Amino acid sequence: MAEHGMNGFVLGVDVGGTKVAAGLVDRQGKIHVQTRTPMAAVGDPAAGLRAVTSAIDLVSRRSPSEQPQGTIRAIGICCPGPLDPIAGRVINPPNLPCWRDYPLAAEVADIYHLPVKLDNDANAAALAEARWGAGRGSKNVFYATIGTGIGTGIVLEGKLYHGRTGAAGEGGHLSIDYRGPRCGCGKAGCIEAYASGPALARRTRERLASGRASKLLPLAKWRIEAVTSEMLGEAYGAGDRLAAEILEETVELLCAWLGNLVDLLDPDVIIMGGGVAVMLQPFLGKIRQQLPQWAINSRSREIPLVMAHYGADAGIAGGAALCSDVIE
């Protein structure tokens, strides 16, 4: 670990199914040096741990010209759930089969002799946005990342809300229709089953299979099964009516979902990130306009709806935010 000068840094680690990203983050939330290495998600627990320590070592051993002058004071790790942030244990994430009830925080702390915190990736990103990003200055923040899945995090009075067992904040699995499509979690009608990237692609393929004409077909080389959610944005930009229809329906679904969350939480700000959220950015004004129709909160129109600050670096910043108290 680096020991230069008096300034402090936190090392943020983002563990995913295919990669481990790590970077040094200062007290203002600025990411200095960072790296990405492959994740050994399939294999024994030790191999997964070595992938994490490899990323940490690469960042902490950068040459003096690349590394900011300061001491690494803590390590914050985020990864997909389910996990136990209180005990620092990874429980059984579907895309990290190498770890089952694995004490990741304790293992990393034993190697580096530093404080280590672990949390769900959406929770960590929510805290980073609240501390340093689009929600800076707000005490109560609702964050949603909409991409392959829908992950959410809740910050109340400046602190992550974990609930009794650490399992709170699974907003992507709130059902908006108990008769709706079955979600990967097993429940029916979760917003993730309607508005995630794979859900958008599924709904689009169903319309195309019914005979709808669309610019999406040449994008997919005339193979309906090859249509992806990423193609929707491109087709929408080219004026495709089906793409516009799918995205406008998604806006209505998100409004119904967000209206419930506004009535439940009454946050200071709503922050959206992830690939689907970026694609829906042209519709943010429409969501703001329609949201009061889906909330009984008479002041829901006052709640800002903004895009996330960190984007692809949300995991690194999020991991660091978990330990930001040690450098404040």
Summary of the structure (lengths in Angstrom):
residues: 328
radius of gyration: 20.5
end to end distance: 19.6
largest distance: 66.3
contacts: 1195
relative contact order: 0.16
helix: 41%
strand: 21%
